């Protein structure tokens, strides 16, 4: 009888995994022992599992089920060989049997874990035929043992699968597996929620199909490259735009990794995070920074404008004071003819008036801006205002020609005649001042029945587009090389805007550098009730 | 011999004042409105001194100074700039342009007299 050394540790491990030691009888094994008893014609048949020091009778026919100590038993001897084992003796064994035939049972890995045996309390011989039958029956029993092992594996696999699935479904990120063909093989619950599509619409498609058109090409390329050769530590990170099932676009970041799953099959795993919140926060931050930057720039501009205004006003005041101080000094120090004295006095008087005008302009603007000035409403014929202002300026210049194009049927408007005269004067004064080479100045009036529009067009230096908005701001006199010689307080246009806006109207400028400017204001015919 | 002084200023009142000032001080004043007219005046007759406002249309005082300095015949003519600007660093600007002196507006008769006498003396000797 050949005895094969047994890997006892491995054998016991397999036996434990089968979870049959100490287990209740099962029909699938009882069927085999019943068959064995009948076919072999023995009073008893047993399927036993051999543990460390005990033998567990898993299935018993013709015998009371009981626990048997292992050492020295026929079971132990039968377990020691792959071949059938038979014994007959006049002394009964621990089960009261004189004849024993057994065949060891191996589980699928090859470890012998038990014995199928038939027994008889009487002496009898087991022939070759009997043992062959026993081998056949043992083969059936081994298949059943194999099934136990398979069920065990299946349970284990199911456990792993459930565990893996619940991990996948409980992470916040979308987990997408991609097969060899670049198609989505699985997607977790977070992914379904993120893409706002049922899993069925996603599985079998490619990841780029659910990205914005501009991001599809690159992602497709990345997937293909890495499916072909997933490096051990490869990981790609991209921020792209995804398209949800409802058509909405949202920013995501994708981390893509891959691995070989068999020798020639690879799999990629994409972790996709919706970064809408982060992007929004970033955008808010950028927004806040830009706002702050603009506020700083505004402050800077205002502060520069103010210091410029101070030097400008200083210049204007000193110019006026030069005449006053100089002529009065002359009068005090020297004797002049009566005519000369009168002339000097007139100069002093005029310069004094000039100072007064500058001061009142500043105060007017201040009053209007702080809302402390009221308009003195009356009926105003803007054609007359334009004509009077034009006459006054025409009398003082020979280099400029005022051309009037007035709407004959212009309705009178409700407004403050003095203030509107100031508006036209300031605009015309600018037109003349900023066309140093002279030329025509066109003054037009029109109406659309709701408001009256007056425009003044010169052929002067003109203003660049970026200056058109700021030119009405206080102190914001536009500076350029060709203008540096032209002085002014920078208060004229802010005052114009204040007055026009107090009338419920608006004022704007159009200009072409080098060709000239048109300043236009429109005021409603009827003052609004507001 | 009465010194001839060209005065350029765009403000009519100041032109008037300067012509009276110069007459009172005993000089012959040639009064013009801007730098371009000043260049025309010096081309006609080389003056003993030029007084120019800094900010003027067409051609300002600094550019006028540069142009005058470029002309070898006029290089010795003293130039006095005057301005109502109160900004700092004015001095370096007029010195850089090549002017010989600067007075702030409003000038008093005595300051002007002193300045002119000294500059005319320097101009003749230099």
HADDOCK unambig.tbl for C-alpha pairs under 7 A between the chains (distance, minus, plus):
assign (segid A and resid 311 and name CA) (segid B and resid 85 and name CA) 6.78 0.50 0.50
assign (segid A and resid 311 and name CA) (segid B and resid 86 and name CA) 6.23 0.50 0.50
assign (segid A and resid 311 and name CA) (segid B and resid 87 and name CA) 6.60 0.50 0.50
assign (segid A and resid 314 and name CA) (segid B and resid 86 and name CA) 6.71 0.50 0.50
assign (segid A and resid 315 and name CA) (segid B and resid 84 and name CA) 4.78 0.50 0.50
assign (segid A and resid 315 and name CA) (segid B and resid 85 and name CA) 4.96 0.50 0.50
assign (segid A and resid 315 and name CA) (segid B and resid 86 and name CA) 6.75 0.50 0.50
assign (segid A and resid 318 and name CA) (segid B and resid 84 and name CA) 5.40 0.50 0.50
assign (segid A and resid 318 and name CA) (segid B and resid 105 and name CA) 6.15 0.50 0.50
assign (segid A and resid 318 and name CA) (segid B and resid 106 and name CA) 6.19 0.50 0.50
assign (segid A and resid 319 and name CA) (segid B and resid 84 and name CA) 5.87 0.50 0.50
assign (segid A and resid 319 and name CA) (segid B and resid 105 and name CA) 6.78 0.50 0.50
assign (segid A and resid 321 and name CA) (segid B and resid 106 and name CA) 6.42 0.50 0.50
assign (segid A and resid 322 and name CA) (segid B and resid 105 and name CA) 5.94 0.50 0.50
assign (segid A and resid 322 and name CA) (segid B and resid 106 and name CA) 4.07 0.50 0.50
assign (segid A and resid 322 and name CA) (segid B and resid 107 and name CA) 6.88 0.50 0.50
assign (segid A and resid 323 and name CA) (segid B and resid 13 and name CA) 6.07 0.50 0.50
assign (segid A and resid 323 and name CA) (segid B and resid 14 and name CA) 5.98 0.50 0.50
assign (segid A and resid 323 and name CA) (segid B and resid 17 and name CA) 6.53 0.50 0.50
assign (segid A and resid 325 and name CA) (segid B and resid 106 and name CA) 6.96 0.50 0.50
assign (segid A and resid 326 and name CA) (segid B and resid 17 and name CA) 6.63 0.50 0.50
assign (segid A and resid 326 and name CA) (segid B and resid 108 and name CA) 6.45 0.50 0.50
assign (segid A and resid 327 and name CA) (segid B and resid 17 and name CA) 6.57 0.50 0.50
assign (segid A and resid 347 and name CA) (segid B and resid 13 and name CA) 6.75 0.50 0.50
assign (segid A and resid 485 and name CA) (segid B and resid 55 and name CA) 4.61 0.50 0.50
assign (segid A and resid 485 and name CA) (segid B and resid 56 and name CA) 4.53 0.50 0.50
assign (segid A and resid 485 and name CA) (segid B and resid 57 and name CA) 4.76 0.50 0.50
assign (segid A and resid 485 and name CA) (segid B and resid 60 and name CA) 6.72 0.50 0.50
assign (segid A and resid 486 and name CA) (segid B and resid 56 and name CA) 6.93 0.50 0.50
assign (segid A and resid 486 and name CA) (segid B and resid 57 and name CA) 6.22 0.50 0.50
